[in-house]
Amino acid sequence: KLNIKKPEGELINIFTITDLCISSNSITSNINYTKDYDPTISEIIVDSNKLIKFLNRMYDCVQDNETINTKVFYRVGEHIKFDGKKYGIFSISINAKNIDKEKVYELEAIGEKYNFHLEISGGMTINIPMITA
């Protein structure tokens, strides 16, 4: 199950958004943030304010770690339809050893409110349709 309704927002560069969130979370932290970005992902349409808030909450769930890895990748062979048109899907995954389970419950509720589907399995992943126009 992924995004019940077509996302609305503005055309953004996903790497700018993830880098902004990493920067703001690393200011007063000794955590080592690593990145693994798929450069083939283009700019997408998404509500940047909601995405930034959600990503910051995701990072808040993994603050008790020495290293946090952020991965942005295309989900090969997966798609979603809106208004009869297919859109590819990409994911933002935040992985760390320790995840604060209590904060994850709050994050799941926020995800439902913002229409982001959160997967938890060894890390936290959100899947976003690649809507470019």
Salt bridges, closest charged atoms under 4 A:
ASP19 OD1 - LYS35 NZ 3.10
ASP60 OD1 - LYS103 NZ 3.52
GLU78 OE1 - ARG75 NE 3.23
GLU106 OE1 - ARG57 NH1 3.65
